[in-house]
Amino acid sequence: QKRKRYRYRHQTDHGVFGSVTQITHAGSSAAPDTGLQCMTTHRQNVSVASHLARDLKNLPAALIDRRTPSRPLRNMDKSALNRATDSSSAPTPGYLFNDISKSLITPQACAETLNFLVARLGKNNVHVKRKGLKVLARVSAHPASRGMMKRAVVQSPAAVAAIKEAAAWRGTADAVTGDRLNAEVREAAKECLEVVYSDAGDG
């Protein structure tokens, strides 16, 4: 029986991390058989890895940071803020003041916390207003933020305006307590202004 010999033509498409080699019959116009396709990525990957290792080895030491990755920046403690400024008449638990204050270790956390509290001061609920002012005063005076929170308040026209507006708050008198709750809001606003403009607690 007569045997036919076929010559093969290699068509190679090179990539960054490997190459795909298609083997087709010489002189054939048909599409290559997918069963004859083979991935030759292993050798290419090994070559790329060796080149990267060589390049990294040749980099100046000053460009290679081998320090332990730093901890991610902390943002505001929204859960604690929501609980500390809820609409109930119950006083804010003292531990929440500490939890919120300990989260204020970056300017970003201070800015986010301040924006949250300013939004709470815009509510018409007297309990939310009073608690928001209490939280703002307590965390501004806390040494954990090293004065960053206090500076964030005095440098924010919106925050100062919200506190001053609360200091002149005239809400609807309650049928049972009269104007007492509104007066507590005004008093809390005045205390807050005293704290943020004082020198105590600055870092």
Secondary structure by P-SEA (a helix, b strand, c coil): cbbbbbbbbbbbbbcccbbbbbbbccccccccccccccccaaaaaaaaaaaaaaaaaaccccccccccccccccccaaaaaaaacccccccccaaaaaaaaaacccaaaaaaaaaaaaaaaacccaaaaaaaaaaaaaaaacccccaaaaaaaaacaaaaaaaaaaaaccccccccccaaaaaaaaaaaaaaaaaaacccccc
